């Protein structure tokens, strides 16, 4: 993947986010898109070696549209400023936990887990954690996990204020309704999602073997995905 070309294009889009400019640079977009698709195909193949549930996927099942839906947004710019792919058993629209890659100049990151869950499934996950706390802790308190993602409710995933790592995109300030306020591991129940992430420098993608390095990171999130997906699968 020619990451320098992709980042150069994305920087240009950020500064010229209009249809007239894009029409003049569509060939450049198509080349970058094709390059990203090839990389995603390699990533799917790499993940399939340790998570066979995604082996059937094609890049088109995982890559998000570059065109923004502006109907309900105050930002009417027509194009995104990043390339993103979510490798997940049910495809990019699934609620199941998976593996995400985000390419954006000075804002790249990888992620695992579920970034959104309806209230009923989120409640079920909280109950499952309480019922199997030792198993849960073995998934999210290992040295590699803590080094890569940190502890819950400690990071921020929001543009320029994005932390280097994080566990939970958003958290409740207090105990969720219906759960014991004195629970020893309350931080795990306060989470409003079960997503983890690690920020990546742009130079990460220029290094030899970057896909292998990415696979090592995704493997660390595999136990989290399996635990949460065992709950989500009851609602598929």
N, C-alpha and C positions, 0 to 999 in steps of 0.2 A: 504494500500500500504506500502510495506517495503522500505521506502525511503533510509534507511541506506544501504541496500543491493544494491539498484539501484545506489546510488552515489559511492559506493565502486567499483562496476563494471565499471561505466563510468570513474572513475579515472584510473582504470587499462587499459581500452581501450586507453585513452589519452597517456599512457606511453608505450603501446604495439600495436600501430595501424598498424597491419599487418595480413595477412590472416592466416599465420601459427599459431600465438597465438590465433586468434579468433576461429580457428577450434578446438583447444584444450579446449576452454571455451564456446563452443556453447550452451551447456546445461544451463550454467549460464545466457547467453544472453536470451535464450528462457523463463527462469523463470522470469527474470526481465521484459521482453516484455509482458508476460502474466499478471504480476502484474500491469503494466502501463495500459494495455488494460482494466482491471477491474476498475481501478480508472477513466479512461476516460468515461466508461459506466456510472458510478455514476455522473460524471460531466455533461454529456449530460442530464441525468435525472433531475439534479438540475437546469440546465439552462432552460429546457423545462417548468418548472413551471412559469417562467416569460417571456420566449420567445419561444412560441410554434412552431416557424418556424424550430427549429432544432430537434423536437421530433422524426422525422423519421430516424435520423442518427444512424449509428452503429459505434463503435470504428474504424473499418477499413476505414470508410469514412473520418476520421479525423486525424489519426495518420500518420505522415510522415515516409518514408522509412529510415531505419538506415544505409543503404548502400549509400555511396556518389557517385554522378555522377562526375567523375574526368576528363571527356573528354575535358572540356574547363577551367580547373583549374590547376594552378601551384602546388597546394597541391594534391599530388597523394595518400594520405592516404585513404584507402578504406572505413573507417567507420566514422560516425559522433561521436561527443563527448557529445551528448545530446539526450534526447527523447523530441519530440515535437508533439503537437496535436492542430489542428485548427478546432474548432467547428463552422461551418458556414452552412447556409441553403443549399448552392449549393455544399457543400463538400470542402475539403482542397484546391482544385485548383480553387475555385470560386473567382471572384473579389469582391464579396460582403463582407461587414464588418461582423466580427464574434468575436470569443473569443479564444484566444491562450494561451497555457500553455507550458512553456519551462523548462525542468529539466536538469540542468547541475551543477556539483559541483562548488559552489561559483559563479554561474552565472544564477541562476533561476529567472524567471520573468513571470508575467501574462500580457496580452495585449488585447486590444479591437480595433475595427476599421479596416481600410483598409491599409495594408502596401505597396501596389502597385496599381496604377491606370494608365491606358493608358492616353496619353495627352488629348484626346478628353473628356474622362470622368472626368479627373481632372479639366479641364476648366469648364465643366458643374457644378461640385461641387462648384467651386469658384463663378460662377454666381449665383448659388442657395443660397450660403451664403450671397452674397450681397443683393439679392432680399428678403431674409428672415432673416436679421441679428438679429432681436430680438429673434426669435425662436432659431437660432443657439446659441446665447449667453446663452440662458436659458439651453441649452444642455451642454455647456462646461465651464460655469463660476460659477456653484454652488459651495458651500463650500466643499462638499464631492469630487467633481471632481477636484478642485484645490488642495486639500490636497493630493489626491491620484496620480494625473498625472501632476499637475502644468500647467504652461502657455506654449503657442506654442513656438517652436524654442529655448528651454532652456535646453534640455537634450541630452545625447549622448548614443546611443545603439550600442556599439562596443567593445565586449570582455571585457578586463580588465579596459577599460576607461568608462564602462557603468555607467550612472548616476542612482541614486536611483529611479528616476521617469522621465517621459518625455512625450511630446506631439509633435509628428512629428519626424520621423527618419532622415529626411533631409529637408532642407529649402533653398529657393533661397536667395541670398544676397540682391536682390533688388526686385522691383515690377515685377510681371509676365507681359509679353508682352500683350498689349491690355487692361490693367486695369488701373484705375486712380491712379497716383502716390501719390496723397494726401488723399487717402482713410483712414478714421479714424482707421479702424481695419485691417490694412495691414498685420499684423503678420498671420492672418488666411488665407490670399491669398498667402503668401510666402511659405506656406507648400507645399511640393511635395508629401505628403501622408497624410492620416488622421488616423494614428495609435497612440495610447497612450499605455504606459506601466508603470508598477510598479515592482521594484525589490523585490525579496523574499529571505529571508535567507533560507539556507538548513534546519534549524531547524523548519521552518514553517510547513513542511510536516510531522513532527513527533508529532505535537500537536493534541490533540483530537479535532475533529470538524473542521479540516483544510478545508474540502470541503465546509462546510457552510461559513467559512470566505472567501474562494475564490468566492463563489456565491455573497456575499455582494459586493465584488470588481467588479465583472462582471456586476452587476446591475447598478453600477455607470456609466458604459460605454454604457448601453443600449440606452439612448437617442441619443448618437453620432452615434451608429450603425443604428438606425432607420432613422435619418436624411440623412446620406450618402447613405444608401440602397435605399431610395426613388428616388435618382438620378441614382444609378447604375442599378436599375431594369428597367429603360428605355432602357438600352443597352444589357440586357440579351438575 
